[in-house]
Amino acid sequence: MERVQKGLDYVIPPSSRPQSSFGSREKQSWINSYFPQAVADSLKKLGPTKVTIPYYTPKNMRQMTPTDEIAIPRMRRRFKSFLTQSFGGVVSQEEISKVAEYGVDFTYWYYPTGPIDSPQYFAVTKMCGILFILDDLFDVKDANAEEGHHKSGHASVMRLLLDKWHKSNGETDTPEISVELEQSLKEVPLLACICVALRDTLKSLDRLGGREPARKMYEYYMFRAYFAESLRHSRVYSVNPDAARFFTGEQLAMTAVIGLFAWGDGIRLSEKFKMHPLFVRYQDMAKMVGVMQNDMVGLERDLVNGEINHVITQMTAGKTLDEVLAREIKLHEQDVEEHLVLREEIMAQFKDDEEVVKYLEITDATLYGQLKMMDKCTRNSMMGRLDFVVGEE
């Protein structure tokens, strides 16, 4: 396996690019309330984006086929119908159309081995779509964002509601809740919609035989809801970047999503293997590689939307953009190297276990698909702006 670890150039696009929102007065005033003007200015002065990714070519990669070109619009219509039914009274049709578009793109590139017309694939797509809506609810600015106000309390409300439903084993559609919680849901109806959509999607996963991935996704949502509220205000992001990196990796749900894809492909790992120290570390490194790619490549969108991003928080702590990116790129290269070494060690010990080999292959494809998705999808403002320089396995 040839490992490519050099040649990663990263430049943020200027305000003149159509994908950027730096030219907007509203967004600019909001940025100023969170980040030093020098940070925004340094981003605006840089030239066109060029991102060269140090990785290797995975065995499974999406190649758009004529069959896919027919199946994808059909999937978008089906997915949009689900979103409209779940969120139509709360989320605008324009936003639903956007989520329907990049939600299908996300699953298509992240999950390159999944048959598009299968029930499992649609269940995975629904789960990913809810993830996007939840992410935007927690992270994207609200109507008062230009005054520096973020939505507050959403995470705890959602966590309480999901906990109530989970303790009832999902048998009741409307678990008994307190008056205070009911009032919170009335004030933010999107929370109730998300919880109901999540509950129904977890049920569909369970019916399809995905009880374990359903439980993992439930655990992730609970974790995400907790940290969205508590960790956002923690000083760990400015005091200890490495700790922030770890916690952000935990929030990214990379391994939960990979587990979901593996389930969709019929991959079943033994409990003994899941507890193997090599695999545990391999999973940790998959999170680290994923969060680094997410933070570096999605930097522009995060800055505009005010999402938690330890690259940005290091800049607000006094580091220059060049200093932070140089450090993060070096760490990313080290993470990719360790991830590949762990992969080789696992393959050496478990090469005869077909399920393990398939799981490693789908992890490869998902991490690479994360970058391909950002190059193919408008959500991260990077469409058509990534260069891939990879080695052959």
Sequence and secondary structure as in RCSB ss.txt:
>XXXX:A:sequence
MERVQKGLDYVIPPSSRPQSSFGSREKQSWINSYFPQAVADSLKKLGPTKVTIPYYTPKNMRQMTPTDEIAIPRM
RRRFKSFLTQSFGGVVSQEEISKVAEYGVDFTYWYYPTGPIDSPQYFAVTKMCGILFILDDLFDVKDANAEEGHH
KSGHASVMRLLLDKWHKSNGETDTPEISVELEQSLKEVPLLACICVALRDTLKSLDRLGGREPARKMYEYYMFRA
YFAESLRHSRVYSVNPDAARFFTGEQLAMTAVIGLFAWGDGIRLSEKFKMHPLFVRYQDMAKMVGVMQNDMVGLE
RDLVNGEINHVITQMTAGKTLDEVLAREIKLHEQDVEEHLVLREEIMAQFKDDEEVVKYLEITDATLYGQLKMMD
KCTRNSMMGRLDFVVGEE
>XXXX:A:secstr
              TTSTT  TT HHHHHHHHHHS HHHHHHHHHS S  EEEEEEE S      HHHHHHHHHH
HHHHHHHHHHHHTTTS HHHHHHHHHHHHHHHHHH TTS TTSHHHHHHHHHHHHHHHHHHHHHS  TTGGGT  
  SHHHHHHHHHHHHHHTTT  SS    HHHHHHHHH HHHHHHHHHHHHHHHHHHHTT HHHHHHHHHHHHHHH
HHHHHGGG THHHH HHHHHHHHHHHH HHHHHHHHHHHTT    HHHHT HHHHHHHHHHHHHHHHHHHHHTHH
HHHHHT   HHHHHHHTT  HHHHHHHHHHHHHHHHHHHHHHHHHHHHHHTT HHHHHHHHHHHHHHHHHHHHHH
H TTTT TT EEEEEEE 
